[in-house]
C-alpha cells in the first residue's frame, strides 16, 4: 500500500532543518524551504528555484503542499470579491475581499460549515465538515492580498475572521495561522489589523486573554437579553450572557483592549425599547463600541431588517450614554458575499 505523503507545511522550521540533516544535506536548506512555503507562498516544489533539481525531487518524493485553489471568483458591482476556495480534499469554503476608499479587508473562513446554529446565518445551515488547517487559513489571506494588489493597487490592510465557521471552535489552527500572518517570516502584518469575531465561547475568550493575543476581539451579540438571544442563537442556552459578560470582563482586565459588539436589529425581534436598554447596560460592563450591521436576507423571510426609526432609536440611546456606535452598510450583497450570506451558493 502506498504511503501518503506528509503535508510539508505541518512541519516547523526546526523539523525541516532536521529533515535535511538526516538526508545528508545542510540545515540551512530547511530555512530556504520554509521561506518558500510561507513568505513566498510557493504552490509547488518546482517553484523553489534556488534549490537543486535533485533536492526538489527529494522533497516531492516525501512531501506534498496542500495548497488551496480559488475555484471561482465573483466580483460585485461595489468592488467586493467573493472566492469559492477549493481545499485539497475537494471541500469548499468562501472568503471575501471587501474594499473601501482607504483599505482592503480580507474576510476569511475558519471551518467548512459551522459548529453553531445561529438562525439568521446561511453558513449555520451547512453541516460542519471539518476545521481548516492553519495553512488553509493563511492561504486565503495570501490569495486576497494578491487580489488586492491586482484590482486595487495596494496590499491587503486588514483581516477579519468573520467568514464561515466559529473561529474559537478551531482555536489552535486559527492562532497558528495568525502567528504566521503576523510573523516577519510570513506576511508580516500587524496584529492590530486583525479582528477575530466570535459568537461568544466564554472559556475560549478567557484562553485568548491568558495567551496574551495581540489582535482585536469582536462579539456577534445581537441581543443582551438571554431569552431573545437564545431564540435566534440557540447555543446561548449553553453559553449564557452572564458567562459571556464574565469572560469579556476577564479579557479587558488582561488585555486593556475594548471590544466591538456586532449587532443586527430585526423587526419584531430586538427592536423594542427594552432591547436597547439591555444593550446599553451590557456595554457598561466593559469598554466597548457597537457596530450596527445591515441585515442581509437568506431567503426564508423569518428575519426582516428593522425600520430606520428603530435603528435611529438605537443610535441615539447609545450615543446618549457615550457609547461609540457605527452603522455598517453591507457590501457584496449582489453576489451573496455580505455578512451572514456565505453558504457556498457560488
Phi, psi and omega in degrees: 000132183287129180284146181280136179291146180277141175291115187295334182282358172280350181271145172281170177299321180296320179293324176295318178299317179297323180300315182292320178298317180296337179257023172078018180246179180277147182298329184295342175301325177298321177298317180298315181295319180301318178297318178297320184291321188251300183294323182258356175050048180296140179269332183222163177289333178294339177292341188276077195288345178267010174256147178293161179300320180297321179293318180296322179292323178297318178297317181294329178290326187260334190226169172224151172255105182279070184279146175286164171229140171282104185288311173221150178231130177242137178248127180279164175298334182265009177096350177296143178239128174249130179250131165268115187260120177268126178272171187297336180262011176090350177289158185238136167232171179237147174223159189223138168260123182245111181263144166231183184299322189253350184205165171234137184241135174264124173258113189245157180262153180237346178220154169275108191084205181211148180279342187254184194224038180298125189288339184267359187250129181295325181298326182296343180277351178270142175293138176285116183273312178189167172282151172279145173286162180301320182291331179289326175291315179302316182298326177299318180293317178301314181297319181286326174300317178297320179292323178298317179293321183288314188261342183233003171062025171204161184289163177300138183251331186218156177226135173234133173271077182229014179276214183288135175101163175259108186302328182284350172271001174225048193302307187300316181289324177296316180295318177299318180297315180296322177301318179291319181297322184270347181288142173301336178277354176248246181262346176066026179279150177286136178298335180293345179263010181243133177235126174262125179254127180235151173282349173113088176244095191308313183301321183282331174296318177295321179297318177303317180297316179296327180280357176057045178294154185252356181275176184268157181242130172236145180238126177281095193266293173071344169194143175252021174242121186306313184298318180291314182297320179294328181292333180252339179227080190305331180297346178300338177292333177273323180241073186293168186298327178297319178292320178297315179302314180300318180294321180290324175297321177295316177305310184293320179300322182279323190252337184061028179243132183289165185249148172257128173261123174269133192212120174256136177257121180249147178296127175075004181244305182221038183251019181266167178298320181295331176293319179294314181300320180294321178294316178303315179297318181296324181290345180278343183291319184221138176308126188206162169234161184240129170257111174277118189254133176296135181278140179244112186300149177240033164089343188264348175081356181294325180250129179233137177305134178291165181291160176298327179297320178295318177299317180298323178296319176299310184301312184294321180290319178296314180295325178300331180259020176060035176257124180294130180226134177237145175258121183257113175277131184285148178241155177078019183296329183289348177239022181054042181250002183280170184304127178087357185258356186287111183212028178057041179271352182290000000 
